[in-house]
């Protein structure tokens, strides 16, 4: 059976969810396909201080790693 490929939108949503799980404020996914050739989607969120922001960043990396991306 051929493995399914993760689309850019699925990846963006996965990372937005991971950020929300780590208590990121207002995580959003921006569609930038018509604006640039570097990326299809861009994720943006906020955190209160360095420690929560570090946790958010590590959480998104962990989520991608778990999916083997």
GUDREN-868318 format. One record per atom (N, C-alpha, C): x, y, z; residue number from 0; residue in three letters; atom name; chain. Coordinates in Angstrom, 3 decimals. Layout:
! GUDREN-868318
u,v,w,num,residu,atome,chaine
X,Y,Z,NUM,ALA,CA,A
...
This chain:
! GUDREN-868318
u,v,w,num,residu,atome,chaine
0.831,-1.171,0.000,0,UNK,N,A
0.000,0.000,0.000,0,UNK,CA,A
0.883,1.244,0.000,0,UNK,C,A
0.575,2.194,-0.847,1,UNK,N,A
1.354,3.406,-0.980,1,UNK,CA,A
1.060,4.355,0.190,1,UNK,C,A
2.120,4.872,0.843,2,UNK,N,A
1.875,5.779,1.962,2,UNK,CA,A
1.225,7.071,1.470,2,UNK,C,A
0.329,7.622,2.291,3,UNK,N,A
-0.313,8.866,1.908,3,UNK,CA,A
0.629,10.029,2.157,3,UNK,C,A
0.547,11.007,1.315,4,UNK,N,A
1.414,12.166,1.414,4,UNK,CA,A
0.673,13.293,2.139,4,UNK,C,A
1.350,13.948,3.034,5,UNK,N,A
0.769,15.075,3.756,5,UNK,CA,A
0.812,16.303,2.863,5,UNK,C,A
-0.329,16.946,2.695,6,UNK,N,A
-0.384,18.166,1.881,6,UNK,CA,A
0.121,19.348,2.704,6,UNK,C,A
0.516,20.421,2.049,7,UNK,N,A
0.946,21.601,2.803,7,UNK,CA,A
-0.137,22.121,3.750,7,UNK,C,A
-1.397,22.083,3.330,8,UNK,N,A
-2.474,22.553,4.195,8,UNK,CA,A
-2.640,21.638,5.409,8,UNK,C,A
-2.526,20.334,5.219,9,UNK,N,A
-2.611,19.411,6.348,9,UNK,CA,A
-1.479,19.666,7.340,9,UNK,C,A
-0.288,19.907,6.827,10,UNK,N,A
0.848,20.200,7.692,10,UNK,CA,A
0.618,21.497,8.466,10,UNK,C,A
0.144,22.521,7.782,11,UNK,N,A
-0.116,23.797,8.442,11,UNK,CA,A
-1.147,23.640,9.557,11,UNK,C,A
-2.193,22.883,9.294,12,UNK,N,A
-3.228,22.656,10.304,12,UNK,CA,A
-2.686,21.824,11.473,12,UNK,C,A
-1.843,20.854,11.180,13,UNK,N,A
-1.210,20.051,12.233,13,UNK,CA,A
-0.388,20.944,13.155,13,UNK,C,A
0.400,21.825,12.572,14,UNK,N,A
1.261,22.694,13.365,14,UNK,CA,A
0.453,23.739,14.122,14,UNK,C,A
-0.627,24.245,13.523,15,UNK,N,A
-1.505,25.172,14.235,15,UNK,CA,A
-2.116,24.482,15.460,15,UNK,C,A
-2.551,23.240,15.279,16,UNK,N,A
-3.115,22.477,16.392,16,UNK,CA,A
-2.096,22.220,17.489,16,UNK,C,A
-0.871,21.910,17.088,17,UNK,N,A
0.190,21.679,18.074,17,UNK,CA,A
0.477,22.953,18.858,17,UNK,C,A
0.470,24.085,18.176,18,UNK,N,A
0.688,25.362,18.855,18,UNK,CA,A
-0.457,25.648,19.829,18,UNK,C,A
-1.680,25.389,19.408,19,UNK,N,A
-2.838,25.610,20.282,19,UNK,CA,A
-2.768,24.699,21.509,19,UNK,C,A
-2.320,23.469,21.316,20,UNK,N,A
-2.175,22.530,22.437,20,UNK,CA,A
-1.173,23.036,23.474,20,UNK,C,A
-0.219,23.809,23.014,21,UNK,N,A
0.797,24.369,23.922,21,UNK,CA,A
0.405,25.772,24.402,21,UNK,C,A
-0.878,26.091,24.266,22,UNK,N,A
-1.450,27.346,24.771,22,UNK,CA,A
-0.994,28.587,24.012,22,UNK,C,A
-0.736,28.443,22.707,23,UNK,N,A
-0.425,29.614,21.887,23,UNK,CA,A
-1.670,30.489,21.791,23,UNK,C,A
-1.453,31.782,21.722,24,UNK,N,A
-2.562,32.711,21.557,24,UNK,CA,A
-2.839,32.903,20.075,24,UNK,C,A
-4.079,32.834,19.705,25,UNK,N,A
-4.554,33.145,18.349,25,UNK,CA,A
-3.745,32.481,17.228,25,UNK,C,A
-3.540,31.180,17.268,26,UNK,N,A
-2.807,30.544,16.164,26,UNK,CA,A
-3.645,30.583,14.881,26,UNK,C,A
-3.041,31.022,13.803,27,UNK,N,A
-3.726,31.102,12.511,27,UNK,CA,A
-2.825,30.558,11.419,27,UNK,C,A
-3.454,30.160,10.326,28,UNK,N,A
-2.737,29.729,9.134,28,UNK,CA,A
-3.090,30.707,8.018,28,UNK,C,A
-2.080,31.311,7.426,29,UNK,N,A
-2.286,32.258,6.335,29,UNK,CA,A
-1.958,31.571,5.011,29,UNK,C,A
-2.825,31.739,4.042,30,UNK,N,A
-2.603,31.205,2.700,30,UNK,CA,A
-1.791,32.236,1.920,30,UNK,C,A
-0.542,31.920,1.625,31,UNK,N,A
0.343,32.856,0.924,31,UNK,CA,A
0.729,32.361,-0.470,31,UNK,C,A
-0.029,31.398,-0.994,32,UNK,N,A
0.313,30.826,-2.305,32,UNK,CA,A
0.341,31.867,-3.415,32,UNK,C,A
-0.534,32.861,-3.340,33,UNK,N,A
-0.571,33.889,-4.384,33,UNK,CA,A
0.409,35.032,-4.121,33,UNK,C,A
1.090,34.986,-2.987,34,UNK,N,A
1.982,36.082,-2.600,34,UNK,CA,A
3.465,35.770,-2.769,34,UNK,C,A
3.828,34.483,-2.683,35,UNK,N,A
5.241,34.108,-2.707,35,UNK,CA,A
5.399,32.697,-3.268,35,UNK,C,A
6.602,32.403,-3.703,36,UNK,N,A
6.892,31.043,-4.178,36,UNK,CA,A
7.642,30.230,-3.125,36,UNK,C,A
7.937,30.835,-1.981,37,UNK,N,A
8.714,30.158,-0.953,37,UNK,CA,A
7.862,29.203,-0.132,37,UNK,C,A
6.589,29.546,0.070,38,UNK,N,A
5.722,28.742,0.936,38,UNK,CA,A
4.289,28.803,0.433,38,UNK,C,A
3.506,27.793,0.808,39,UNK,N,A
2.081,27.787,0.505,39,UNK,CA,A
1.272,28.393,1.650,39,UNK,C,A
1.693,28.064,2.880,40,UNK,N,A
0.988,28.532,4.075,40,UNK,CA,A
1.997,29.011,5.092,40,UNK,C,A
1.557,29.941,5.907,41,UNK,N,A
2.423,30.501,6.941,41,UNK,CA,A
1.647,30.480,8.247,41,UNK,C,A
2.243,29.918,9.286,42,UNK,N,A
1.596,29.856,10.593,42,UNK,CA,A
2.093,30.953,11.501,42,UNK,C,A
1.154,31.582,12.198,43,UNK,N,A
1.498,32.675,13.105,43,UNK,CA,A
0.751,32.472,14.413,43,UNK,C,A
1.438,32.723,15.525,44,UNK,N,A
0.782,32.680,16.835,44,UNK,CA,A
1.580,33.545,17.799,44,UNK,C,A
1.023,33.702,18.993,45,UNK,N,A
1.681,34.494,20.024,45,UNK,CA,A
1.847,33.677,21.291,45,UNK,C,A
2.766,34.125,22.121,46,UNK,N,A
2.949,33.558,23.445,46,UNK,CA,A
3.326,34.671,24.394,46,UNK,C,A
3.154,34.430,25.692,47,UNK,N,A
3.345,35.507,26.663,47,UNK,CA,A
4.806,35.846,26.933,47,UNK,C,A
5.629,34.831,27.162,48,UNK,N,A
7.035,35.071,27.496,48,UNK,CA,A
7.906,34.057,26.749,48,UNK,C,A
9.205,34.154,26.948,49,UNK,N,A
10.136,33.257,26.255,49,UNK,CA,A
9.854,31.784,26.531,49,UNK,C,A
9.554,31.443,27.778,50,UNK,N,A
9.350,30.038,28.125,50,UNK,CA,A
8.154,29.429,27.378,50,UNK,C,A
6.971,30.060,27.391,51,UNK,N,A
5.853,29.483,26.629,51,UNK,CA,A
6.127,29.450,25.120,51,UNK,C,A
6.790,30.469,24.612,52,UNK,N,A
7.086,30.495,23.172,52,UNK,CA,A
8.025,29.358,22.799,52,UNK,C,A
8.993,29.091,23.659,53,UNK,N,A
9.892,27.962,23.423,53,UNK,CA,A
9.107,26.653,23.434,53,UNK,C,A
8.186,26.518,24.369,54,UNK,N,A
7.340,25.320,24.426,54,UNK,CA,A
6.480,25.162,23.179,54,UNK,C,A
5.965,26.268,22.676,55,UNK,N,A
5.158,26.236,21.444,55,UNK,CA,A
6.013,25.761,20.273,55,UNK,C,A
7.201,26.336,20.153,56,UNK,N,A
8.107,25.950,19.061,56,UNK,CA,A
8.479,24.473,19.150,56,UNK,C,A
8.828,24.020,20.354,57,UNK,N,A
9.188,22.610,20.529,57,UNK,CA,A
7.991,21.707,20.257,57,UNK,C,A
6.805,22.150,20.643,58,UNK,N,A
5.600,21.357,20.394,58,UNK,CA,A
5.310,21.176,18.915,58,UNK,C,A
5.539,22.228,18.126,59,UNK,N,A
5.304,22.092,16.683,59,UNK,CA,A
6.336,21.159,16.044,59,UNK,C,A
7.577,21.260,16.484,60,UNK,N,A
8.620,20.367,15.956,60,UNK,CA,A
8.300,18.928,16.334,60,UNK,C,A
7.900,18.719,17.582,61,UNK,N,A
7.550,17.356,18.030,61,UNK,CA,A
6.386,16.779,17.226,61,UNK,C,A
5.373,17.610,16.942,62,UNK,N,A
4.212,17.143,16.181,62,UNK,CA,A
4.624,16.724,14.769,62,UNK,C,A
5.482,17.502,14.148,63,UNK,N,A
5.963,17.152,12.815,63,UNK,CA,A
6.827,15.885,12.841,63,UNK,C,A
7.655,15.772,13.870,64,UNK,N,A
8.524,14.599,14.009,64,UNK,CA,A
7.704,13.340,14.201,64,UNK,C,A
6.646,13.419,15.008,65,UNK,N,A
5.783,12.262,15.229,65,UNK,CA,A
5.132,11.766,13.934,65,UNK,C,A
4.867,12.702,13.014,66,UNK,N,A
4.265,12.346,11.727,66,UNK,CA,A
5.341,11.995,10.684,66,UNK,C,A
6.603,11.984,11.108,67,UNK,N,A
7.731,11.681,10.213,67,UNK,CA,A
7.871,12.703,9.086,67,UNK,C,A
7.682,13.976,9.426,68,UNK,N,A
7.783,15.039,8.423,68,UNK,CA,A
9.033,15.860,8.612,68,UNK,C,A
